Amino acid sequence: MANSVYQINKGINKPIEFKGLRAQYIGYLAVGLVFLLLLFTALYLAGLDLFACLMLIFLLGGALFGGVYHLNKTYGQYGLLKKLARRSLPAAVRFTSRKAFTNLNRKEDHHGSTH
């Protein structure tokens, strides 16, 4: 049986990609575009000239696209998340008591049963 009726999906376990953007950067761009739409609406309803609103939104949109593509190219799929996670790690852990280490070898039942 040389030919099969089933198609093989060769994109399994690969990240979502759209126009060169991968993974979470697609979401960042989508959220940014929604924000720009809301900003345009607010500025236009506030009475700002239509031409000024459009110019501002196009400039901010270009900066948004450039920034998101730069992050995508610089950090890759998970690099930005790793960098943000690394920031939250403490530089050092300081203990004022040895109690945490002296109780490590005890063979006690810590599941709530009493003997």
ROMARNU-937815 format. One line per 10 residues: number of its first residue (from 1); their letters; for each residue x, y, z of N, C-alpha, C. Coordinates in pm, whole numbers, always signed. Atoms other than C-alpha are relative to their C-alpha. Example, Ala and Ser with C-alpha at 12.3 -4.5 7.8 and 13.67 -1.06 7.14 Angstrom:
BEGIN
1	AS	+89 -119 +0 +1230 -450 +780 +90 +120 +0 | -82 -119 -6 +1367 -106 +714 -77 +109 +73
This chain:
BEGIN
1	MANSVYQINK	+85 -118 +0 +0 +0 +0 +90 +124 +0 | -94 -111 +13 +214 +284 -129 -65 +135 +29 | +68 -128 -20 -39 +568 -129 -99 -11 +115 | +90 -2 -113 -226 +658 +185 -102 +111 -20 | +103 -103 +13 -548 +856 +209 +18 +108 +106 | -22 -96 -108 -419 +1036 +518 +116 +92 -33 | -106 -100 +18 -216 +1354 +499 +83 +8 +127 | -88 -15 -114 +84 +1392 +726 +17 +148 +28 | -17 -139 -41 +88 +1718 +919 +144 +17 +47 | -141 -16 -33 +452 +1821 +922 +25 +121 +89
11	GINKPIEFKG	-16 -117 -87 +388 +2127 +1141 -27 -30 +145 | +28 +36 -139 +332 +1934 +1462 +115 +48 +90 | -94 -50 -101 +504 +2086 +1768 +84 +118 -48 | -68 -122 +44 +613 +2393 +1574 -82 +120 +47 | +76 -117 -47 +520 +2741 +1697 -82 +61 -114 | +81 -72 +98 +252 +2942 +1524 +86 +111 -59 | -79 -105 +65 +409 +3174 +1269 -90 +74 -98 | +78 -83 +91 +249 +3463 +1082 +88 +115 -46 | -82 -106 +61 +449 +3688 +847 +133 +19 +72 | -129 -7 -66 +771 +3605 +1031 -7 +13 +151
21	LRAQYIGYLA	+15 -11 -146 +632 +3663 +1381 -31 -137 +56 | +22 +130 -63 +638 +3365 +1613 -57 +16 +140 | +48 +21 -136 +456 +3260 +1927 -67 +124 +58 | +69 -105 -74 +368 +3538 +2173 +6 +135 -69 | -12 -130 +67 +477 +3821 +1942 -122 +31 -85 | +125 -20 +74 +161 +3769 +1735 -102 +63 +95 | +92 -56 -99 -38 +3838 +2051 +36 +142 +38 | -42 -136 -32 +170 +4144 +2137 -43 +97 -109 | +38 -87 +112 +106 +4287 +1791 -152 +20 -3 | +146 -12 +0 -268 +4213 +1812 -48 +93 +110
31	VGLVFLLLLF	+39 -88 -112 -300 +4380 +2153 +37 +145 -32 | -43 -135 +37 -103 +4680 +2026 -91 +63 -104 | +89 -54 +104 -326 +4717 +1721 -138 +35 +57 | +127 -32 -65 -641 +4703 +1935 +14 +128 +81 | -24 -123 -76 -490 +4968 +2162 +3 +122 -93 | -5 -112 +95 -417 +5189 +1858 -138 +34 -53 | +136 -25 +46 -774 +5148 +1736 -79 +77 +106 | +69 -70 -108 -909 +5254 +2075 +53 +142 +19 | -60 -134 -10 -664 +5545 +2089 -50 +91 -111 | +52 -79 +112 -773 +5663 +1744 -143 +43 +28
41	TALYLAGLDL	+140 -32 -29 -1138 +5645 +1851 -9 +109 +107 | +5 -98 -108 -1072 +5839 +2170 +46 +138 -47 | -50 -130 +49 -869 +6110 +1996 -99 +66 -96 | +96 -56 +96 -1124 +6151 +1718 -124 +52 +72 | +117 -46 -75 -1413 +6174 +1965 +33 +120 +88 | -40 -116 -80 -1213 +6426 +2169 +7 +127 -84 | +4 -117 +86 -1221 +6656 +1867 +128 +29 -74 | -124 -20 +73 -870 +6617 +1727 -27 -17 -150 | +17 +5 +145 -845 +6672 +1352 +26 -142 -52 | -11 +135 +55 -886 +6353 +1146 +139 -25 -57
51	FACLMLIFLL	-134 +17 +58 -558 +6408 +960 +106 -17 +108 | -96 +12 -111 -368 +6457 +1286 -14 -136 +68 | +23 +133 -60 -529 +6141 +1432 +64 -108 -86 | -54 +102 +89 -433 +5937 +1127 +153 +2 -2 | -147 -8 +0 -75 +6064 +1122 +58 -58 +129 | -49 +51 -127 -28 +5991 +1491 -14 -152 +8 | +24 +145 -7 -179 +5642 +1464 +93 -74 -95 | -92 +66 +94 +30 +5557 +1156 +144 +1 +53 | -134 -5 -60 +349 +5673 +1331 +13 -100 +114 | -3 +95 -111 +266 +5476 +1645 -11 -144 -49
61	GGALFGGVYH	+12 +134 +58 +164 +5176 +1433 +130 -47 -61 | -131 +36 +56 +495 +5182 +1248 +99 -32 +110 | -88 +28 -114 +679 +5200 +1580 -37 -134 +65 | +45 +127 -57 +468 +4910 +1711 +50 -118 -84 | -47 +108 +88 +544 +4691 +1408 +151 -15 +8 | -146 +6 -8 +912 +4781 +1418 +48 -58 +131 | -40 +49 -131 +938 +4714 +1789 -28 -148 +18 | +35 +141 -16 +758 +4380 +1779 +88 -88 -88 | -89 +78 +87 +960 +4256 +1481 +143 -1 +53 | -134 -5 -59 +1280 +4371 +1654 +11 -98 +117
71	LNKTYGQYGL	+1 +94 -112 +1189 +4177 +1970 +0 -144 -50 | +7 +134 +58 +1103 +3873 +1759 +135 -43 -55 | -130 +34 +59 +1435 +3886 +1577 +108 -12 +107 | -104 -2 -101 +1642 +3962 +1887 -10 -118 +96 | +15 +98 -106 +1496 +3717 +2139 -54 -134 -45 | +54 +127 +46 +1328 +3448 +1933 -128 -37 +73 | +129 +47 -49 +1039 +3235 +2046 -18 +18 +151 | +16 -5 -146 +1102 +3214 +2422 +103 +89 +68 | -107 -76 -59 +1402 +3442 +2476 -46 +117 +84 | +50 -115 -75 +1204 +3745 +2590 -62 -46 +132
81	LKKLARRSLP	+59 +53 -123 +1008 +3537 +2842 +108 -44 +97 | -111 +43 -86 +1333 +3389 +2973 +70 +121 +61 | -65 -120 -53 +1485 +3735 +3008 -84 +64 +109 | +87 -57 -102 +1183 +3863 +3200 -4 -87 +125 | -2 +89 -115 +1186 +3554 +3423 +132 +11 +76 | -131 -12 -64 +1558 +3594 +3492 +8 +125 +87 | +1 -123 -79 +1492 +3946 +3621 -60 -21 +138 | +69 +18 -127 +1269 +3815 +3897 +76 -92 +96 | -80 +84 -89 +1535 +3580 +4038 +80 +88 +95 | -79 -80 -93 +1702 +3710 +4351 +150 -21 -25
91	AAVRFTSRKA	-145 +11 +18 +2076 +3778 +4340 +59 -92 +105 | -49 +86 -107 +2124 +3596 +4670 -117 -36 +91 | +99 +42 -99 +1922 +3404 +4927 +70 +3 +135 | -63 -18 -130 +1995 +3494 +5286 -84 -69 +108 | +66 +68 -111 +1910 +3274 +5583 +54 +56 +131 | -44 -46 -131 +1919 +3402 +5939 -2 -113 +102 | +7 +113 -90 +1860 +3060 +6091 +44 -127 -74 | -41 +127 +59 +2002 +2712 +6033 -111 -102 +6 | +112 +92 -21 +1664 +2556 +6110 -45 -67 -130 | +42 +57 +128 +1579 +2502 +5742 +89 -116 -41
101	FTNLNRKEDH	-93 +105 +39 +1887 +2283 +5701 +12 -111 +103 | -17 +102 -103 +1895 +2101 +6033 -115 -99 +1 | +116 +89 +2 +1548 +1950 +5979 -12 -80 -129 | +11 +68 +129 +1621 +1806 +5633 +6 -152 +13 | -19 +144 -9 +1721 +1456 +5748 -100 -69 +93 | +99 +61 -89 +1427 +1395 +5986 -95 -86 -81 | +90 +95 +65 +1203 +1102 +5898 -141 +13 +60 | +133 -22 -57 +873 +1254 +6013 -105 -3 -109 | +114 +0 +91 +534 +1215 +5853 -64 +139 +4 | +53 -136 +5 +419 +1560 +5743 -138 +7 -64
111	HGSTH	+128 +2 +71 +80 +1453 +5606 -119 +11 +93 | +112 -27 -89 -130 +1535 +5909 -36 -113 +93 | +35 +110 -91 -138 +1197 +6082 +80 +16 +129 | -66 -9 -129 -53 +1187 +6451 +30 -139 +52 | -42 +130 -55 +131 +901 +6626 -1 +3 +148
